Amino acid sequence: MPGNVCLGYGESMGDGYDLVTVIIPTYNRAIECKLSVESVLSQTHGNVEVIVVDDGSIDNTRELICGMDERVKYIRQANAGVSAARNTGIEAARGEYVAFLDSDDAWLPWKLEAQLSVLRAFPEAGMVWSDMKAVNEKGAILHESYLKLMYGSYAFFDRETVFRTSRSLSDIWKSCPAAFADRKCYTGNIFSWMFMGNLVHTSTVLLRRDCQKKVGHFDVSLQKSGEDYDFHFRTCRVGEVAYLDLPTIHYRVGANDQLTEQRYMVWIARNNLKTINKMLSVAGDEIRLPRKMIRDRLARSYAWAGLTEFEENPSKARTCLFRSLQYSPLQARVAAYLLLAFLPPRAAICIRKLIRKMIR
């Protein structure tokens, strides 16, 4: 057996009915990864294969993961980033369904059971995602419903009007707990609204395998962060998707190794801009939103990119800020930063710091 692969004892086990492949990319999170895997192995829907893709860790991830359960497969690769790690997992997947779980998150025990019920009820939906609870590093719940707080694009998205139809969870999930009986699940085509920003959190996603094959792989050119938006945007272009209005995961916040941490903002802004421009170029005629909404979205995205690039790359900042003003001229802050970007870098930074102090 190759040294970079550790298979569970169930390697030869047939795919079975409703086999779910759960792909967990990880890097130097041995203990957290083990907890994530345990949350999958504890699912009420037990027909799972867990593929842990170790993206070049130098801790004891292999020792903790290998031998956990016959349903767990460990694959090690040279460090190549989260997109490449997820793609490795996709290539190895055998299930009828594919799910993604970040190695610092954890699922609630009935997550797969509930989401499989949704996909059975909505056979036209290729994917289902859900809400999530935010927890700190000790596991204490900070927010019972965190999806809308994390993703600002929900300010533009009204699920009651955008989705085609909805049903009560108790109508489609046989063993639905009474506490969730009135919660709803929705389905419809939300591709156009994904242009306004990401609505989908990756660790909550369950995909049909045939849908994933149409979508393809994660874009490895989107480095550091923001690759998930591109993938989910392409998923929503394939056809209808479903949303379960119920938290199904614990999402850890506040750790300094998370790709949403402040130092990665420049990468998120860059990749956000790349994603919407790429989709405009290949499917602009499919995005059915008012022209003003599209222009405002572009203005905000170029402004965000320009402001995050300001200290690191003034030339790129100038280009982005100028493009933002072309889409929406009445932006005093963007115009001010554009003028600052023409000054020598040290002078521009000093003036910006002075302005911040004056505002405070």
C-alpha positions in Angstrom: 0.0 0.0 0.0 1.4 3.4 -0.9 2.8 5.4 2.0 0.6 8.4 1.5 -2.7 6.4 1.6 -4.3 4.7 4.6 -7.5 2.8 3.7 -10.1 1.6 6.1 -10.8 -2.0 6.5 -13.9 -1.6 4.4 -12.0 -0.7 1.3 -13.7 -3.5 -0.7 -17.2 -2.7 0.6 -19.7 -2.0 -2.1 -21.0 1.5 -2.6 -24.4 0.5 -1.1 -27.6 2.6 -1.1 -27.3 6.3 -0.6 -23.5 6.1 0.1 -22.3 9.6 1.0 -18.6 10.5 0.4 -17.5 13.1 2.9 -14.4 15.0 1.9 -12.3 16.6 4.7 -9.3 18.6 3.6 -6.9 19.3 6.5 -3.6 21.0 7.3 -2.0 20.8 10.7 -5.3 20.3 12.6 -4.9 16.8 13.9 -7.1 17.1 17.0 -9.7 19.3 15.3 -9.8 17.0 12.3 -10.3 13.9 14.4 -13.4 15.6 16.0 -14.7 16.5 12.5 -14.3 12.9 11.4 -16.1 11.7 14.6 -19.0 13.9 13.8 -19.4 12.1 10.5 -19.0 8.7 11.9 -21.7 9.5 14.5 -24.3 10.4 11.8 -27.7 8.7 12.0 -27.2 7.9 8.3 -24.2 5.6 8.7 -23.6 4.7 5.1 -20.6 7.0 4.6 -17.1 7.0 3.4 -14.8 9.6 4.9 -11.9 10.8 2.8 -9.4 12.9 4.8 -7.0 14.6 2.5 -3.9 15.7 4.4 -2.5 18.7 2.5 1.1 18.3 3.7 0.6 18.4 7.5 3.7 18.2 9.7 1.8 17.3 12.9 0.4 13.9 13.9 -2.7 14.0 11.7 -1.9 10.6 10.1 -1.5 8.9 13.4 -4.8 10.2 14.8 -6.8 9.5 11.6 -5.6 6.2 10.4 -7.4 3.3 12.1 -10.3 5.4 13.4 -12.9 3.4 11.5 -13.2 1.1 8.5 -15.2 3.9 6.7 -12.2 6.4 6.9 -9.7 6.7 4.1 -6.6 8.9 4.7 -4.8 10.4 1.7 -1.6 12.5 2.0 -0.4 14.9 -0.6 2.2 17.7 -0.9 0.8 21.0 0.3 -1.2 22.5 -2.6 -4.1 24.3 -0.9 -7.6 23.6 0.0 -9.0 23.5 -3.6 -6.4 20.9 -4.6 -7.1 18.8 -1.5 -10.9 18.8 -2.1 -10.2 17.8 -5.8 -8.1 14.9 -4.6 -11.1 13.8 -2.5 -13.5 14.2 -5.4 -11.3 12.0 -7.6 -11.3 9.2 -4.9 -15.1 9.5 -4.1 -17.3 6.4 -4.6 -20.6 7.7 -3.2 -23.9 8.6 -4.8 -23.6 11.9 -2.9 -20.7 14.1 -2.0 -20.4 16.3 1.0 -17.6 18.7 2.2 -16.5 19.3 5.7 -13.7 21.6 6.8 -11.5 20.1 9.4 -12.3 22.5 12.1 -16.1 22.2 11.8 -18.4 19.5 13.0 -21.8 18.1 11.9 -24.9 17.7 14.1 -25.8 13.9 14.2 -28.8 14.0 11.9 -27.3 16.3 9.3 -27.1 13.8 6.4 -30.4 12.1 7.3 -32.2 15.4 7.1 -30.5 16.6 3.9 -31.0 13.2 2.1 -34.7 13.6 2.9 -34.7 17.0 1.3 -33.0 15.7 -1.9 -35.4 12.8 -2.1 -38.3 15.2 -1.8 -36.9 17.5 -4.4 -35.4 15.2 -7.1 -34.8 18.2 -9.4 -32.4 19.7 -6.9 -28.7 18.9 -7.4 -27.5 20.3 -4.0 -28.8 21.2 -0.6 -27.2 23.5 1.9 -28.3 24.8 5.3 -27.9 27.3 8.1 -25.2 26.8 10.8 -24.4 27.5 14.4 -21.2 29.5 15.3 -19.1 28.2 18.1 -15.8 29.3 19.7 -12.7 27.2 20.0 -14.1 25.6 23.2 -17.3 24.6 21.5 -19.6 27.2 23.2 -22.4 28.4 21.0 -22.0 32.0 20.0 -24.8 32.3 17.4 -27.7 29.8 16.9 -28.2 31.0 13.3 -25.0 32.3 11.7 -25.4 32.0 7.9 -27.0 35.4 7.3 -24.5 37.1 9.7 -21.5 35.7 7.9 -22.7 36.2 4.3 -23.7 39.8 3.6 -25.3 38.8 0.3 -28.4 37.6 2.2 -29.3 41.3 2.3 -30.4 40.9 -1.3 -31.9 37.5 -1.0 -35.5 36.7 0.1 -35.9 33.0 0.1 -39.7 33.3 0.3 -39.9 35.0 -3.1 -36.8 33.7 -4.9 -37.3 29.9 -4.4 -39.9 28.2 -6.5 -41.5 26.1 -3.7 -41.2 25.1 -0.1 -42.3 22.4 2.3 -42.3 21.8 6.0 -39.5 19.5 7.1 -41.9 17.2 8.9 -43.6 16.5 5.6 -40.5 15.0 4.1 -38.4 13.7 7.0 -40.0 10.7 8.6 -38.0 10.9 11.9 -38.0 14.7 12.1 -37.8 15.8 15.7 -40.8 17.7 16.9 -38.7 20.8 17.5 -37.9 21.1 13.8 -41.4 20.1 12.5 -42.3 23.6 11.3 -38.9 24.4 9.8 -39.0 24.7 6.0 -36.9 23.5 3.1 -36.9 25.3 -0.2 -36.0 24.6 -3.8 -35.5 26.7 -7.0 -33.1 28.2 -9.3 -31.0 30.9 -7.5 -28.2 31.3 -10.1 -28.9 35.0 -10.8 -28.9 35.8 -7.1 -25.6 34.1 -6.5 -24.1 36.9 -8.6 -24.8 39.3 -5.6 -22.5 37.2 -3.4 -22.0 33.7 -2.0 -25.0 32.3 -0.1 -23.7 28.8 0.5 -21.4 27.6 3.3 -19.3 24.6 2.1 -19.4 22.5 5.3 -23.2 22.5 5.1 -23.4 21.2 1.5 -24.6 17.8 0.2 -24.4 17.3 -3.6 -25.7 14.6 -5.8 -22.6 13.0 -7.5 -24.0 13.5 -11.0 -24.4 17.2 -10.2 -20.9 17.4 -8.9 -19.6 15.9 -12.2 -21.4 18.6 -14.2 -19.9 21.3 -12.0 -16.4 19.8 -12.1 -13.7 20.6 -9.6 -12.6 23.5 -7.4 -10.6 26.1 -9.2 -7.0 25.8 -8.0 -6.1 29.2 -9.4 -8.2 30.8 -6.7 -5.5 30.8 -4.0 -5.8 31.2 -0.2 -9.5 31.8 0.1 -12.7 32.5 -1.9 -12.6 29.3 -4.0 -15.9 28.1 -2.5 -17.9 31.0 -4.0 -16.8 30.0 -7.5 -17.7 26.4 -7.0 -21.1 27.0 -5.5 -21.9 29.7 -8.1 -21.2 27.1 -10.8 -23.3 24.5 -9.0 -26.3 26.9 -9.0 -25.8 27.4 -12.7 -26.3 23.7 -13.3 -29.9 23.8 -12.1 -32.1 23.9 -9.1 -30.8 23.7 -5.6 -32.4 23.3 -2.2 -32.0 25.1 1.1 -32.7 23.6 4.6 -33.6 26.4 7.0 -32.0 24.7 10.0 -28.5 24.7 11.4 -26.9 21.4 10.7 -23.3 22.1 11.6 -21.1 23.8 14.3 -18.9 26.4 12.5 -15.8 27.3 14.5 -15.0 31.0 14.5 -12.1 33.1 16.0 -9.2 30.7 15.2 -6.2 32.3 13.6 -5.7 29.6 11.1 -9.1 30.1 9.4 -9.1 31.3 5.8 -11.7 33.9 6.7 -9.2 35.5 9.1 -8.4 39.2 8.4 -5.0 38.7 6.7 -6.7 36.7 3.9 -9.2 39.5 3.1 -7.1 40.6 0.1 -7.3 37.1 -1.4 -11.1 36.9 -0.7 -11.6 40.3 -2.4 -9.4 39.3 -5.4 -11.1 36.0 -5.9 -14.6 37.5 -5.5 -13.8 39.9 -8.3 -12.4 37.1 -10.5 -15.4 34.9 -9.9 -18.1 37.4 -10.8 -16.1 38.7 -13.9 -15.6 35.1 -15.0 -19.3 34.3 -14.7 -20.3 37.5 -16.5 -18.0 36.5 -19.4 -19.3 32.9 -19.7 -23.0 33.3 -18.6 -23.8 37.0 -18.5 -27.0 36.5 -20.5 -28.2 34.0 -17.8 -27.9 36.5 -15.0 -31.4 38.0 -14.9 -31.0 40.9 -12.5 -31.7 44.6 -13.0 -28.9 46.4 -14.7 -28.4 48.7 -11.7 -28.0 45.8 -9.4 -25.3 44.4 -11.6 -23.4 47.7 -11.9 -23.7 48.3 -8.1 -22.3 44.8 -7.4 -19.4 45.4 -9.8 -18.8 48.8 -8.2 -18.6 47.3 -4.7 -16.4 44.4 -5.8 -13.9 46.7 -7.5 -13.9 49.0 -4.5 -13.3 46.1 -2.1 -10.5 44.8 -4.2 -8.9 48.3 -4.5 -9.1 49.0 -0.8 -7.6 45.7 0.2 -4.8 46.1 -2.3 -4.1 49.7 -1.2 -1.0 49.0 0.9 0.3 46.0 -0.9 -0.1 46.9 -4.5 -0.9 50.6 -5.2 -1.0 50.2 -9.0 -3.6 47.4 -8.8 -5.5 49.5 -6.2 -5.7 52.5 -8.6 -7.0 50.3 -11.4 -9.7 48.7 -9.2 -10.8 52.0 -7.6 -11.0 53.7 -10.9 -13.2 50.9 -12.3 -15.4 51.1 -9.3 -16.0 54.8 -9.9 -16.8 54.0 -13.5 -19.7 51.8 -12.4 -20.8 54.1 -9.6 -19.2 57.6 -9.6 -20.8 59.0 -6.4 -18.5 57.2 -3.9 -16.6 59.8 -1.9 -14.5 57.3 0.0 -13.5 55.4 -3.1 -12.5 58.7 -4.8 -10.5 59.8 -1.8 -8.6 56.5 -1.8 -8.0 56.7 -5.5 -6.3 60.1 -5.0 -4.2 58.7 -2.1 -3.1 55.8 -4.3 -1.2 58.2 -6.6 0.9 59.5 -3.7 4.2 57.8 -2.6 3.2 54.6 -0.7 4.5 55.8 2.7 2.8 59.2 2.4 -0.5 57.6 1.4 -0.4 55.2 4.4 0.5 57.9 6.8 -2.4 60.1 5.6 -4.8 57.2 5.8 -3.8 56.5 9.4 -4.2 60.2 10.2 -7.7 60.2 8.7 -8.6 57.1 10.7 -7.5 58.8 14.0 -9.5 61.9 13.2 -12.6 59.9 12.5 -12.3 58.1 15.8 
